[in-house]
Amino acid sequence: MKLKSILGNTLKNEIRDLSEKILNDQWKSRIESTEIDSAGIIDCEEIISEFLEQNEFGCAFKHLTYVISETETNLTTEQANRIKQLNKKLNS
């Protein structure tokens, strides 16, 4: 049980950290200057955080990737690699 808890906290922290790096102030300002009116995108940080607090790591990750896709957010090479790594962890 303790191992599952440690792995869960690691996933939670990894998803939270990646979300914060991608959904940064520059991203927010770009989104605010567009006509996006989707609550799922506008409130994405809150939604992802709620999923993480409920230990719904897969849902948090899927929502993050949905937001990235829908807003056509360009990722750095490091961010893209981290997305791939998290996807493998969640699907293993």
Order of alpha helices (4+ residues) and beta strands (2+ residues): alpha-alpha-alpha-alpha-alpha-alpha
